[in-house]
């Protein structure tokens, strides 16, 4: 098991490029089950979650190759429709094989998923979506079992308690591509990752309209064809790297960053007194002294992204005054708080709200990552801390970031990966 050792106090400076999008690629890989042949994805990050979903595909009988960021999925030899517990428990996105398996083979048996530990995220909407298309869905022994001789288009309302579900939208959209008739998804997820998935499916021959709005229409087709496709860049990694620069007191330019996607996040940085500039394919964030406090409310897209809440909190804990973070998607998503407090932060949690009273500095300590983004927040705090910070359990961070330490070193950070 590895850990990061970070010597803080160095202002980061320079340019780095965001990797391919984790959240875009993960539902695309199961979509390869919809075709007979080899689908090729380019610019794929070599992160643990990609290896996990690739292992799920191999367990179904698909041929998988991954070399230098190019991932090939050959579904010709798929001969198994059961996604096992031992793999699916590692990552919630594995549930996205449900729709493609059901649409292509008429049967799917998928273990109930695991993933990050910040509160319950039920799969009810995924099951509701498959039932709406005419599938018989049941739970047996910790598995979702879905059967249908032929899926049929339907109107499906997908809003959950915290708004639209990106995962359920992806599962329904992929299943509906091969269903008979027309499917209308009401209250669909609007994230650019959903649009990217729709673009992939359209390239395969699907008929989809409305991606990026809250109503998506899919006209079912008889078959799809394999393609080569390059997903969007990872805007959450881009935001994380910008916060690394901000918290360290430096100036960082991130290529592959999209202003439109990151607008609510950038507005928060601006309120904190950070200088923001951008061009067609990059964003620069420059710190100019101690940050001002900020109020953040995480919401579904186009609101502030929950996947950047922990990272921004790590920076806001050093602001001059009181910041407030309201988590509107996952009320328990504050795993970073106890560890930031170990580093000297003054934070208390009341329900789905964290009240952050800024301190002048962090002091290095040993902390533990508990999920992908909480782990990134601890790295950010370590970069800003006085002294040496040890971040343990960084296998969580590896699920979402490829060679994070290498990118940070290129910006001037003193960070090492060490085997414990």
C-alpha positions as CSV (number, residue, x, y, z in Angstrom):
1,X,0.0,0.0,0.0
2,X,1.4,3.4,-1.0
3,X,1.2,6.8,0.6
4,X,2.1,10.4,-0.4
5,X,4.8,12.3,1.5
6,X,4.3,16.0,0.8
7,X,6.6,18.8,1.9
8,X,4.4,21.8,1.9
9,X,5.0,25.5,1.5
10,X,6.0,25.7,-2.1
11,X,3.9,27.9,-4.4
12,X,3.0,25.9,-7.5
13,X,3.6,27.4,-10.9
14,X,3.3,26.2,-14.5
15,X,1.1,24.5,-17.0
16,X,-0.4,21.0,-16.9
17,X,-3.1,19.2,-18.9
18,X,-6.2,17.4,-17.7
19,X,-6.5,13.7,-18.4
20,X,-9.4,12.1,-20.3
21,X,-12.6,12.3,-18.2
22,X,-13.2,9.5,-15.7
23,X,-16.9,10.2,-15.4
24,X,-17.4,10.3,-19.2
25,X,-15.4,7.1,-20.0
26,X,-16.9,4.8,-17.3
27,X,-20.4,4.5,-18.8
28,X,-19.0,4.5,-22.4
29,X,-17.1,1.3,-21.9
30,X,-20.2,-0.8,-21.1
31,X,-21.8,0.8,-24.2
32,X,-19.3,-1.3,-26.2
33,X,-21.5,-4.3,-25.3
34,X,-24.2,-2.9,-27.7
35,X,-22.1,-3.7,-30.8
36,X,-20.6,-6.7,-32.5
37,X,-16.9,-5.8,-33.0
38,X,-14.2,-3.7,-31.5
39,X,-14.8,-0.2,-30.0
40,X,-11.7,1.9,-29.5
41,X,-11.4,4.7,-27.0
42,X,-8.5,7.1,-27.2
43,X,-7.1,9.4,-24.5
44,X,-8.3,7.2,-21.6
45,X,-6.7,7.7,-18.2
46,X,-4.8,4.8,-16.7
47,X,-6.7,5.0,-13.4
48,X,-7.9,2.2,-11.1
49,X,-11.6,2.7,-12.0
50,X,-10.8,2.1,-15.7
51,X,-9.0,-1.1,-14.9
52,X,-11.9,-2.2,-12.7
53,X,-14.6,-1.6,-15.4
54,X,-12.3,-3.3,-17.9
55,X,-12.1,-6.3,-15.6
56,X,-15.9,-6.4,-15.5
57,X,-16.0,-6.4,-19.3
58,X,-13.4,-9.2,-19.4
59,X,-15.5,-11.2,-16.9
60,X,-18.4,-11.0,-19.4
61,X,-16.2,-12.5,-22.1
62,X,-15.1,-9.3,-23.9
63,X,-11.6,-8.9,-25.2
64,X,-9.9,-5.9,-23.6
65,X,-6.6,-4.2,-24.6
66,X,-5.1,-1.0,-23.0
67,X,-1.9,0.5,-24.3
68,X,-0.7,4.1,-23.9
69,X,-4.2,5.6,-23.3
70,X,-5.9,3.6,-26.1
71,X,-8.6,1.2,-24.8
72,X,-10.0,-1.5,-27.1
73,X,-13.2,-3.4,-26.3
74,X,-14.1,-6.4,-28.5
75,X,-17.6,-7.6,-27.6
76,X,-17.7,-10.3,-30.3
77,X,-16.9,-13.1,-27.8
78,X,-19.2,-12.0,-24.9
79,X,-20.7,-15.2,-23.6
80,X,-21.7,-14.3,-20.0
81,X,-24.3,-11.8,-18.7
82,X,-23.4,-11.9,-15.0
83,X,-21.2,-9.1,-13.5
84,X,-19.8,-10.6,-10.3
85,X,-19.8,-9.1,-6.8
86,X,-16.0,-9.2,-6.4
87,X,-15.6,-6.7,-9.2
88,X,-18.8,-4.6,-9.0
89,X,-18.4,-4.0,-5.3
90,X,-15.3,-1.9,-6.0
91,X,-17.1,0.8,-8.1
92,X,-20.6,2.0,-8.4
93,X,-20.3,2.8,-12.2
94,X,-20.2,-1.0,-12.8
95,X,-24.0,-0.9,-12.6
96,X,-23.8,0.7,-16.1
97,X,-23.4,-2.7,-17.7
98,X,-27.1,-3.4,-16.8
99,X,-28.7,-1.5,-19.6
100,X,-26.4,-2.7,-22.5
101,X,-26.5,-6.3,-21.4
102,X,-30.3,-6.3,-21.2
103,X,-30.7,-4.5,-24.5
104,X,-28.3,-6.8,-26.4
105,X,-28.8,-10.2,-24.8
106,X,-32.2,-9.9,-23.0
107,X,-30.7,-10.9,-19.7
108,X,-28.5,-9.3,-17.1
109,X,-27.4,-10.3,-13.6
110,X,-25.4,-7.5,-11.9
111,X,-24.2,-7.4,-8.3
112,X,-25.4,-4.5,-6.3
113,X,-22.5,-2.0,-6.5
114,X,-20.0,-0.6,-4.0
115,X,-17.9,2.5,-4.3
116,X,-17.0,5.6,-2.2
117,X,-18.2,5.7,1.4
118,X,-20.0,9.0,1.7
119,X,-23.6,7.9,2.2
120,X,-26.3,5.8,0.5
121,X,-26.7,6.1,-3.3
122,X,-29.4,3.6,-4.2
123,X,-29.9,2.1,-7.6
124,X,-33.7,2.5,-7.5
125,X,-33.7,4.8,-10.6
126,X,-31.7,2.3,-12.6
127,X,-34.2,-0.5,-11.8
128,X,-37.2,1.8,-12.5
129,X,-35.7,2.7,-15.9
130,X,-35.3,-1.0,-16.9
131,X,-38.8,-1.8,-15.7
132,X,-40.2,1.1,-17.7
133,X,-38.8,-0.4,-20.9
134,X,-40.7,-3.7,-20.1
135,X,-38.0,-5.7,-18.3
136,X,-38.8,-8.0,-15.4
137,X,-36.5,-6.8,-12.6
138,X,-35.9,-8.5,-9.3
139,X,-33.3,-8.6,-6.5
140,X,-31.9,-12.0,-5.5
141,X,-28.9,-12.7,-3.2
142,X,-27.4,-9.3,-3.6
143,X,-27.8,-9.2,-7.4
144,X,-30.1,-7.3,-9.8
145,X,-31.6,-9.7,-12.3
146,X,-33.3,-8.2,-15.3
147,X,-35.0,-10.1,-18.2
148,X,-36.8,-9.0,-21.3
149,X,-37.4,-10.7,-24.7
150,X,-37.5,-7.2,-26.3
151,X,-37.3,-3.8,-24.6
152,X,-40.0,-1.3,-25.7
153,X,-39.7,2.4,-25.7
154,X,-41.5,4.4,-23.0
155,X,-41.6,7.7,-21.2
156,X,-39.5,7.6,-18.1
157,X,-39.3,10.2,-15.3
158,X,-35.8,10.0,-13.8
159,X,-35.6,12.7,-11.1
160,X,-34.4,11.4,-7.7
161,X,-34.4,13.1,-4.2
162,X,-31.3,15.0,-5.1
163,X,-32.2,15.7,-8.8
164,X,-31.4,13.8,-12.0
165,X,-29.2,10.7,-11.9
166,X,-26.3,10.7,-14.4
167,X,-25.8,6.9,-13.9
168,X,-29.4,6.1,-14.4
169,X,-29.6,8.4,-17.4
170,X,-26.6,6.6,-19.0
171,X,-28.1,3.1,-18.3
172,X,-31.5,4.0,-19.7
173,X,-30.0,5.8,-22.8
174,X,-27.9,2.9,-23.7
175,X,-30.7,0.4,-23.2
176,X,-33.2,2.5,-25.2
177,X,-30.9,2.6,-28.3
178,X,-31.9,-1.0,-29.1
179,X,-35.4,-0.9,-27.8
180,X,-38.5,-1.0,-30.1
181,X,-40.0,2.5,-30.6
182,X,-39.3,5.8,-28.9
183,X,-38.1,6.4,-25.3
184,X,-38.3,9.9,-23.7
185,X,-36.3,10.5,-20.6
186,X,-37.8,13.3,-18.5
187,X,-35.6,15.0,-15.9
188,X,-32.5,13.5,-17.6
189,X,-29.0,14.4,-16.3
190,X,-27.7,17.4,-18.2
191,X,-23.9,17.0,-17.5
192,X,-21.5,17.3,-20.5
193,X,-20.5,13.7,-19.7
194,X,-24.1,12.7,-20.6
195,X,-23.8,14.7,-23.9
196,X,-20.4,12.9,-24.5
197,X,-22.1,9.5,-24.1
198,X,-24.9,10.5,-26.5
199,X,-22.3,11.6,-29.0
200,X,-20.6,8.2,-28.8
201,X,-23.9,6.4,-29.3
202,X,-24.9,8.7,-32.2
203,X,-21.5,7.9,-33.8
204,X,-22.4,4.2,-33.4
205,X,-25.7,4.8,-35.3
206,X,-28.1,5.6,-32.5
207,X,-30.9,8.2,-32.9
208,X,-30.8,10.6,-29.9
209,X,-32.0,14.2,-29.5
210,X,-32.0,16.5,-26.6
211,X,-28.8,15.5,-24.8
212,X,-27.7,18.3,-22.5
213,X,-31.4,19.3,-21.8
214,X,-33.7,17.7,-19.2
215,X,-35.5,15.8,-21.9
216,X,-33.8,13.2,-24.1
217,X,-35.5,11.4,-26.9
218,X,-34.2,8.1,-28.2
219,X,-35.6,6.3,-31.3
220,X,-34.6,2.7,-31.1
221,X,-32.6,1.1,-34.0
222,X,-32.0,-2.5,-34.9
223,X,-28.2,-2.5,-34.4
224,X,-25.2,-0.3,-33.8
225,X,-21.7,-0.4,-35.2
226,X,-18.3,-0.2,-33.5
227,X,-16.4,3.1,-33.7
228,X,-13.3,4.9,-32.5
229,X,-14.0,7.7,-30.1
230,X,-12.0,10.2,-27.9
231,X,-13.9,11.3,-24.7
232,X,-13.9,14.8,-23.3
233,X,-11.2,15.9,-20.8
234,X,-11.7,15.5,-17.1
235,X,-13.1,18.8,-15.7
236,X,-13.0,17.5,-12.1
237,X,-9.2,16.9,-12.4
238,X,-8.9,20.3,-14.0
239,X,-10.6,21.9,-11.1
240,X,-8.6,19.9,-8.6
241,X,-5.3,21.1,-10.2
242,X,-6.5,24.7,-10.2
243,X,-7.2,24.5,-6.5
244,X,-3.8,22.9,-5.9
245,X,-2.3,26.1,-7.3
246,X,-4.6,28.4,-5.4
247,X,-4.1,26.8,-2.0
248,X,-0.3,26.8,-2.4
249,X,-0.3,30.5,-3.2
250,X,0.8,30.0,-6.8
251,X,-0.4,30.3,-10.3
252,X,-1.4,27.2,-12.4
253,X,-2.6,26.9,-16.0
254,X,-4.6,23.8,-16.8
255,X,-5.1,22.7,-20.5
256,X,-8.3,20.9,-21.4
257,X,-10.3,22.9,-19.0
258,X,-13.8,24.1,-20.0
259,X,-15.0,27.4,-18.7
260,X,-18.7,26.6,-19.4
261,X,-18.5,23.3,-17.4
262,X,-16.6,24.9,-14.5
263,X,-18.4,28.3,-14.4
264,X,-20.0,27.8,-10.9
265,X,-16.7,26.6,-9.5
266,X,-14.8,29.5,-11.2
267,X,-17.3,31.9,-9.8
268,X,-16.5,30.7,-6.3
269,X,-12.8,31.1,-6.9
270,X,-13.4,34.6,-8.1
271,X,-15.4,35.4,-4.9
272,X,-12.4,34.1,-3.0
273,X,-10.2,36.8,-4.7
274,X,-8.5,34.4,-7.1
275,X,-7.5,35.9,-10.5
276,X,-9.0,33.8,-13.3
277,X,-8.1,34.0,-17.0
278,X,-8.9,31.6,-19.9
279,X,-8.5,31.0,-23.6
280,X,-10.1,28.4,-25.9
281,X,-8.6,25.4,-24.2
282,X,-7.2,26.4,-20.8
283,X,-7.9,28.2,-17.5
284,X,-5.4,29.9,-15.3
285,X,-6.0,30.5,-11.6
286,X,-3.6,32.8,-9.7
287,X,-3.5,33.4,-6.0
288,X,-2.9,37.0,-4.8
289,X,-2.7,36.8,-1.0
290,X,-5.0,35.2,1.6
291,X,-8.3,34.2,0.1
292,X,-11.7,35.6,1.1
293,X,-14.5,33.3,2.4
294,X,-17.1,31.8,0.2
295,X,-20.5,30.2,0.3
296,X,-20.8,27.0,-1.8
297,X,-24.0,24.9,-2.5
298,X,-23.4,21.7,-4.4
299,X,-26.2,21.0,-6.9
300,X,-26.7,18.9,-10.0
301,X,-25.3,20.3,-13.2
302,X,-25.3,23.2,-14.1
303,X,-24.8,23.9,-10.4
304,X,-21.6,23.6,-8.4
305,X,-20.2,20.1,-8.9
306,X,-20.2,17.9,-5.8
307,X,-17.0,16.3,-7.0
308,X,-15.1,19.6,-6.3
309,X,-16.7,20.4,-3.0
310,X,-14.0,18.7,-0.8
311,X,-11.1,20.2,-2.8
312,X,-12.5,23.8,-2.6
313,X,-13.1,23.3,1.2
314,X,-9.4,22.5,1.7
315,X,-8.6,25.9,0.2
316,X,-11.4,27.8,1.9
317,X,-10.2,26.5,5.3
318,X,-7.3,28.9,4.9
319,X,-9.5,31.9,3.9
320,X,-9.8,35.0,6.1
321,X,-13.3,34.5,7.6
322,X,-16.1,32.0,7.6
323,X,-17.1,29.9,4.6
324,X,-20.2,27.8,4.4
325,X,-20.5,24.6,2.3
326,X,-24.0,23.1,1.7
327,X,-24.0,19.7,0.1
328,X,-27.1,19.3,-2.0
329,X,-26.4,15.9,-3.6
330,X,-24.8,13.6,-1.0
331,X,-25.6,15.0,2.5
332,X,-22.9,12.9,4.1
333,X,-20.1,13.9,1.7
334,X,-17.8,15.4,4.3
335,X,-15.2,12.6,4.8
336,X,-12.4,15.1,4.4
337,X,-13.4,17.1,7.4
338,X,-11.9,15.1,10.3
339,X,-8.7,14.8,8.4
340,X,-8.5,18.5,7.5
341,X,-9.1,19.2,11.2
342,X,-6.1,17.0,12.0
343,X,-4.1,19.3,9.8
344,X,-5.3,22.3,11.8
345,X,-8.6,23.4,10.0
346,X,-11.5,24.7,12.0
347,X,-14.6,23.0,10.6
348,X,-17.8,21.7,12.0
349,X,-20.5,19.8,10.3
350,X,-24.3,20.4,11.0
351,X,-26.4,18.0,8.8
352,X,-25.6,18.7,5.2
353,X,-23.7,21.9,6.0
354,X,-20.1,22.5,6.9
355,X,-19.1,25.7,8.6
356,X,-15.5,26.6,7.9
357,X,-13.7,29.2,10.0
358,X,-10.5,30.1,8.2
359,X,-7.1,29.5,9.9
360,X,-3.8,31.1,8.9
361,X,-2.0,27.8,8.1
362,X,-2.1,24.0,8.1
363,X,0.5,22.0,10.0
364,X,1.7,18.8,8.5
365,X,0.4,15.5,10.0
366,X,-0.5,12.0,9.0
367,X,-3.9,11.7,7.4
368,X,-5.9,9.0,5.5
369,X,-7.9,9.3,2.3
370,X,-11.4,7.8,2.5
371,X,-12.6,8.4,-1.1
372,X,-11.3,9.9,-4.3
373,X,-12.1,13.6,-3.8
374,X,-11.6,13.6,-0.1
375,X,-8.1,12.2,-0.8
376,X,-7.5,15.0,-3.3
377,X,-8.5,17.5,-0.7
378,X,-5.9,16.2,1.7
379,X,-3.2,16.5,-1.0
380,X,-4.2,20.1,-1.5
381,X,-4.0,20.8,2.2
382,X,-0.6,19.0,2.4
383,X,0.7,21.3,-0.4
384,X,-0.3,24.3,1.6
385,X,0.8,23.0,5.0
386,X,3.9,23.9,7.0
387,X,6.1,20.8,7.4
388,X,5.6,17.3,6.1
389,X,2.2,15.6,5.5
390,X,1.7,11.9,5.0
391,X,-1.4,11.0,3.1
392,X,-2.2,7.3,3.5
393,X,-4.6,5.0,1.6
394,X,-3.9,6.8,-1.7
395,X,-5.4,3.9,-3.6
396,X,-8.6,5.9,-3.3
397,X,-6.9,8.8,-5.1
398,X,-5.6,6.4,-7.8
399,X,-9.2,5.6,-8.7
400,X,-9.7,9.0,-10.2
401,X,-6.3,10.6,-10.9
402,X,-3.5,9.3,-13.1
403,X,0.0,10.1,-11.9
404,X,-1.2,13.0,-9.7
405,X,2.1,13.2,-8.0
406,X,3.9,13.5,-11.4
407,X,1.7,16.4,-12.5
408,X,2.2,18.2,-9.2
409,X,6.0,17.7,-9.3
410,X,5.9,19.3,-12.8
411,X,4.4,22.4,-11.1
412,X,7.1,22.5,-8.4
413,X,5.5,20.4,-5.6
414,X,7.6,18.3,-3.3
415,X,5.6,15.1,-3.3
416,X,6.6,11.5,-3.3
417,X,4.8,8.2,-3.6
418,X,6.3,5.8,-1.1
419,X,5.4,2.1,-0.4
420,X,4.4,1.7,3.2
